[in-house]
Amino acid sequence: MGLASIRLKRGRVLGLWASVTAVAMGVAVLQGPRWLPDVKGMAAALSRKIAAPSLRRARRIALALPPRTARPISGLPQGMVLGYFYDPGDAQSALEMLRHYLPVLTGIIPFWYQINANGSITGSTEPDVLKLAEEHNLWTFALVENMAGQAVFGPLLNSPTARRRAIDNMLTLVEANGYDGVNLDWEGIAPSERNAFSSFVAELAHTFHQHGYYVTLSVPAETANQPTNSWTGAYNYRALGRSSDLLMIMAYDEHYAGGAPGPIASPAWVKQVLNYTISVVPPSKVILGIPGYGYDWSGDGPAAALSYQQAEALAKQYGASPNANHFVYIQDGQLHSVWFDNTSGLLAKIHLVSGYELRGIALWRLGIEDPKIWDFLE
């Protein structure tokens, strides 16, 4: 059962798609502007503890194995519709954003926490958001990231003390706030740390699985095994897929902010990514990351990241076709080239992967996508 069954609502399978009439949305990470959150003290966040919800206890019991020996993947539904969740406003705006997506989401991945080189975690939890998610039976995975790259991950992965502290802190974070598991979005790891990262994920999964929690990873897209690649070399898909419960493949930035203009994620390129991925990772563990953003390239500097709404406004301002996902314009004598994903592009990817029998799809990120895509969800 693959994306033909991805029509999920509030954690239950409601029916099969006759064709791809629904879109699974979750997201991954931009290499360019990231709309980064403000970082607050973890102590304050953890003090606002949410009691372990009854539904999540039921999920763990439903694994049909003792919690300390259970393999969490057995509890995940097919056709997951996930959204990377980050709202830079106040708590009320975050709640309103989530309410907007409740009818169509299976789960959220809150973008709230940072891992540090010594294994400590900083960030801020919004308990009301997690409470609303629980009330509507959404799966929740705490995203833990750091965009500092090797400056953080080199010291962390090479220190047994920091590794243990990181695992213990992530377990505390998940338990204290009632998450179903964790999502590591660790980007910029040096290729030389490939084995160290794989072994860390194995250690993390061992601990989390003993307690009935899930380990998921957001990883850069690859079209082949390239251990020495400066951006993707640290991510051994085969080893990571063996240890973790879900690999969320960030199938975007085919053309990134610091490079030449081009599609964010062309269907042909996404197909290459998926062909390689499922050759080394079981499709049941794969979530396809889909972009909701675009880039505006101009001059010699890096491109500016755009939401779909911003790209659409520019297209209207300069008379571009409303159905195009690419247009050019001139401003102050400078040529601009804009690429973004709209509904037709997103649906093309859904059609493309419908035969791969993946676990689902995730959108980076909720709130910046073409809103018309939700019209395809009943």
N, C-alpha and C positions, 0 to 999 in steps of 0.2 A: 504494500500500500504506500503510495508516494504522494506527490502533490495533487493527484486527482482527488485526494481525500482531505485536503488541507483546510476545508471549511470547518473551523473550530470556533466555538463561542463559549467563553467562560469555562474553559477546561473540558468541554464535552464535545465529542464528534457529533455534528448535527446532520451530516449527510455527505454524499459524494458530489463532486463537481461533474456535470456532464461534459463540460469542457473546462478550460481554465477560466472560471468565472469568479474566482476569488484571488486575492493577492495576499501572500504572506509577507508580513513586514517586520523587520527587525533592523538593526543597523550595525555598522562597524565604524571605523574611525578614519577621519581625514588625516592625511599627512600634512595638509596645509592648516589654515585657521581651524581651531577645534571648538570654539565656543566654550572655553574651559570654565569649570565652576570655581567659585570662591572656596578656599580650603579653610575649614574650621577645626576646632579640636575634636579628636575622636572621643575623648573622655566625656564631653558634653553630649555627643551623639549617642554613646552607649548608655548614658544615664537615662535616656528617654527610651527605655526598653519596651518592646512589644512582646507580650506573652506568646509563647509558641502556639500558633493557631491550631484549632482542632482539625481543619482540613489537611494541613501538612502532616499532622500526626497520623491521620488516616492514610495519607499517601505512603508513608513509611511502612505502616502495617500492611498495606496492600501489596508490598513487595513479596509477601508470602515467604519470607526468609527472616531469620533472626536479624535485628538491626545491625549487629556488629559483623555480620558476614554477608549482608545483602549487597547485591550489585545494583546500584541505583538506576542504571539505564533501563532496567526492566519496568520501572514505574513511569517512564515518559510516554506521553501520547504521540501518535503519528500526526503529521501535518501541522506542526507547531507554527504559530503566527506570533513572532516576537518583535518587540520594538525597543531599541535603545532609547532610554528615557532620561532626558536632562532638560530642566527648565531653569533658566537663569534668573527668573523673577522671584516673587515671594511665594510662600507656601500655598496661598489661595490660587494663584495662577497655575501652580503645578497640579493642584487637584482638578482644576477645570480642564487642563490639558488631558489628564488621564481619563476623566469622565467622557471626553469627546471620543476616545478610542475604545471604550469598554465593550461596545457591541461586536468588535471585530478582532480583538487581541486574545491570544492564548496566554501571553506573559510579557513582562517587562524586564529590562536590564538597566537598573538605575546607575547613572554615571556620576557617582558621588564620592568615591574614595581613591586615595593615593597610597601606594606602597613606597616605603623609603629604604635607603640602602642598608639600614640596620634592622630591617624587618618590621619596624613600627608602621602603623597605618594612621593616616589623617583623613579628615573628611567630615561631612555633615549628613546625618540621616533625616529624612522627612517622614516621621511616623504616620502622619495622616495619609500620605500617599500609599504606604505599605498596608495600612488598614483598609483603605478603599480597594486595593488590589486583592487582599484576602477576602473581602466581602463578596467579590465577584469571581472568586476562584481562579485568579491569575497566578501563573507561576512567576516566581521572582528570583533573579540571580544577581547578586551584588557585584557590580563591575569594580575591579581594583586595577588601577593603571598608574603609570608614570611616564611622561613624555620626555624625561631627561635621558633616556636611553642607557648607554653603557656606563655613564657616570653613576647610575643607580644599580643597574643589574649586574655589572661586573663584581663590585664588592658584595652584593647580596648573595649571588649564586655561589661565590667562592668562600663563604663563611658558614660553617656548620651552625654556629650560634644564630646568625641572622636568618638562615633558612628555617630553623626550628621556630624562631620567634615569629617569622612571617606566617608559617602554617598555623601556629597557635592563635595568633591574632585574627587570622581570617576565619578560623573556626569559631572564635568568640564573637566576631562580627555577625556571622550567619546565625548562630544560636541566639544571640541577644536580640536580634531584630526579626526573627521568624522567616528568614530567607529559605528557599529550597536549596540553594547552593551558591557557588561563587563563579564569577567570570573573570579570567585573567586577560587583560588587554595590555600585554607587555610588549611594546614596540621599541625597535632600535637596539635589540640585543645583538651583540657582536657574534659573527659566525663562530668564533673560537669558543663561545659558550654553549654551543649546540648540545653537547652531551650533558653539560651541567644543567641546562634548562630542562631537558627531557627527564633527567633523574629527579629534579625538583618536583616536576609535575607528577611523577610516579609516587613520590613521598606524600605529596599533598593529597592525591587521590586515595592512597592507602588510608590516611587518617580520616578523610571525609567519608569514605565508604564505610568505615567502621561505625560511624555515627549516623549513617543513612542520608548523607547529603551529597549533592551533585557537584562535579567539577567540570566546568565548561571553559573553552578557550576561544578568544578572538584572534585569528592569525592572518598574516598577510597572504594574499593570493599568490599561488605558484602554478606554473604550467609544466614544470619538470623539477626533479630533484637537483638542487643547486647548493650544495653545502658551503660553497665559498662566496655565494652572492651576498653583497654587503647589507642588503635589506631583508632578504628572506632566508639566508643560510642557517640561522639559528633554529629554524623551525622544522624539526624532523617529523613530518606528517605521520609517518608510520608509527613511530614511537609515541608521539603525543596522542594519536588516535587510539592506541592500545591502552593507555592509562586513563584518559579523560572520558567523560560521558558524551560530550558534544564538542565538535570543532565547528566554530562559526567562521566560515571562510569569507574574509573581507574582499569580495570580488568587485573591487572598484579601484579607482586611481590607476586604471590602465594608462592614462595620461595624467600625471600628477602636477601639482601646483608649480613645482620647480622645473618642469620639463617643457616640451613643446606642446602646443594645443592639440587636442584630439578627443575622441569619445572617453567618457568617464568609465564606461564598462560596456563595450560593444558585445552583442550576442555571440559573435564568433570567438572573441577572446574569453568570454565567460565559459563557453563550451570547452575550450582548451583547459581552462582551470578545473572544470568539473571532471573532465576525462582523466586528468592526472590524479585529482583528489581521490576519486573512487577506485583508482587502481591500487591505492595503498591504505585507504580508510574505508570501513564498511559504510555504505550509504546511509544506514540507519543512524549513524553518528554525525552526519553532516548537515549543517544548517547553511544555506546560501545567504550571504550578506548582500544586500541590495542598496545602492545609493539613492538618497532623496535629494541630493545637492548638485551643484554645478560649479564651474570655474569660469572666470573672465580673465583671459590672458591679454596682456598688452605690454609692449616694450620689452625690456630685458629683465625686469623683475619677476618675482613669483606671481602666479595668478591669484586673484581674489576669490575666495569661496563665496558662493551664492546659494541662497535657498531657492526653491522652485519659484516662489512668489517674486523674488527679486529678479530672477532671470526672465520671468513672464512680463514683469513691468518694463524691463529694458527692451524686450522684443516688441512690446506694444509701442514704446516710445520711439523706436527706430523703424517701425513698419515691417518687422519680420513676420514670417508666416506663423500663425498661432499654433500650428501643428508640428512645427519643426523643433528638433532638439539641438540645433546648431544655427548660429547666425553671426554675422560680423557687423560692426558699426564703427564709425569714426567719431572720436570725441577729442576736441582740442588738437586736431591734426594727428592724433594717434589711432592706429588701427587696433581694434579690439576683436578678439575671437572668443565667442561664448559657446560652451558645450554644457549640457545638463541632461538629466533623465526626466522624461515626462511619462504619462500613463502608457502610451504606446510602447515606449522603450521598456518599461517595467513589465508590462504584459508579455512582451517578446521573450523576456528572460524566464517568466513563469512557464510559457509554452516550451521553451528550450529545455527546462529541467524537469518537465512533468514525467518524463520517462526514466529519470535517474533514481526514483524511489528514495529521495532524501527525507530526512526527518522534518524539514520545514524551511522557512525563510525568515530572515531578520532584516529590519530596515534601519539604516543610519541616516537620520535619526527622526524620531517622531516630531512633527511640527514643521519640518522643512520640505516635505515631499509635495508632489502634485496631489492636491486633495481629491481630484476626480477619480483617483485610483480606488477610493473606497466605494465609489458608485458600483463597482463590480462585486461588492460583497452584499449579500442579502441579509 
